[in-house]
């Protein structure tokens, strides 16, 4: 019988090498687990709904759409 079956409340021990938790960096040149900076802002529900619709149409999620839109806007300014 394995350890979890004998003691169901016991924490699970990881086997093998343990990787870094979290999402990978968006910057491929960033090695060593450095996190990408975050930008957060609020929008009204109509903007959020439209962003969701456009993102789905383009096969993106809202975060990917936001990154794309911000990058394009900043390239023009």
Protein Blocks (a to p, Z undefined) as FASTA:
>chain_A
ZZklmmmmbccddehjdddedjddfblklghhiacddddddddfklmmmmmmmmmmnopa
fklmmmmmmmmmmmmZZ
